[in-house]
Amino acid sequence: MPNKAGGKAFLSNTLRYYTALILVFVSASFASFSQGSPEYGSGIKINLNQEGTRYIRFINWGQIWFRSQQNNPGSLINGEVKNKTWDIGARRLRVITYAQISPRYLILAHVGINNQTFATGGGFSSSGTGPSGAGKKPQLFFHDVWNEYAVIPAKNAKTGKSNKYNLYVGGGLHYWLGISRMTSASTLNFLAIDAPIFNWPLIEVSDQFMRQFGFYAKGKLGKLNYSAAINKPFATSNTPAYDTWKGRVATDNNGDAKASLQGYFDYQFLEQEANVLPFRVGTYAGTKKIFNIGAGFYHNSDATKSVDASANIQKHDITLLGVDAFADLSVGNKSKNMAVTAYSVFYNYNFGPNYWRTLGIMNTSTGFDPAMPVADRTINGFGDARMFVGTGNIFYTQAGFLLPKGKTNKMRVQPFAAYTYKKFDFLDEGGSYFDAGSNFFIDGHNAKITAQYSTRPIYYLRNGQRLKHGTKGEFLLQLQVYL
């Protein structure tokens, strides 16, 4: 079971280590960027006509993580039992290219890798030692590929004036998602170090890294921004099992999947956000004045199955709902360029009776110690796994404050904090998750360092109840550059 004294010592030692590490990287970053880094502008963009209305744009980025974390009890890492570990790995390495080849036609492609560590995240059949060893040569794959046509474009091609109402339709492997703003979050400009991940509740089950093949429509009706899609979910075939304590437990098994429907709608009270691409900004770091409220949904009929004590199969719908609010507002003296960023969302998830999943981000562990009795193992799973999503409710909120800018340098500091509360039907007790840290903007989001400490509750099955007993923590440091 978790040891509180050990946890405090771990946190104290980790904070000292990473404070020193942050200072080193900040100093190195000033040496590299403080001598007048050019403004990013539109980035890597090739105009195909003099007006710049036909173009090709490229976006490249990398997010490298340094971590020191407490593992769930009994976790194996490369064959050794480790209660804590540290690592350096690639959270994301990606490239997007999109082209506006006519006033009405756009095409986009997005490729990359995710979650490569020293021991996991490698290509297929990577294991052992050598050129295809564990964690090496991860598979490069398409995240997005879609075509889009402007039925009613945002700007009249002849007059150059903006249309109050616009409509675009497209299709492919796409990211025009429902449920919430954060379900279509950009990975380039998070407020915290990352998304909480439960904003992508189907991830790597009936989707391909959040995406499904389908058709979408998006646009604006005045200040109302909208997107909606009809997709074909990827096949799922998990075998349902009866639970002695809870009875039916739904699992992903959709057969010949029925169409999924999803949409998100937000009213933008102040400045209007761009919707050329679906990727929603996490923090504008004092460059815009935004206040939105939104709501969204996802529905897929007969998407899960469960069995009773007599092995009778029953199908269940997946219905996922979300409501949220986002604000990014300047405060105080304009010359100081201070800003507050805040976001809150409430999710009601229904995957069928007692559905639950666990997830570990960049998990370096591959299993439990075989000598550890099954009854002593946490139901979180091994490594850094946590209770991820389930039938029930999730509340998430985050806030950050952009500190006043200085007179002699470009670096900005933005401390933040986030809180999550999850209550799933499968669990007999709700759980709280905490995150706190800071962004250090060297050149906006184009070059930044983010430090964060996070905690997760640990759940066990005891006397027929699934209850939390203690927490585990992790310290993360991210280096991000995008062009």
Salt bridges, closest charged atoms under 4 A:
GLU80 OE1 - LYS82 NZ 3.90
ASP87 OD1 - ARG67 NE 2.95
ASP144 OD2 - HIS110 ND1 2.69
ASP144 OD2 - ARG211 NH2 2.84
GLU148 OE2 - LYS218 NZ 3.62
ASP194 OD2 - ARG91 NE 2.62
ASP194 OD1 - ARG92 NH2 2.85
ASP243 OD1 - ARG466 NH2 2.73
ASP256 OD1 - LYS232 NZ 2.80
ASP266 OD2 - ARG280 NH2 2.59
GLU271 OE1 - LYS288 NZ 3.71
GLU273 OE2 - ARG181 NH2 2.75
GLU273 OE1 - ARG280 NH2 3.30
ASP302 OD2 - LYS258 NZ 2.69
ASP308 OD2 - ARG248 NH2 3.46
ASP384 OD2 - ARG67 NH1 3.37
ASP428 OD1 - LYS246 NZ 3.18
GLU429 OE2 - LYS468 NZ 2.88
ASP443 OD1 - LYS410 NZ 2.92
GLU474 OE2 - ARG386 NH2 3.49
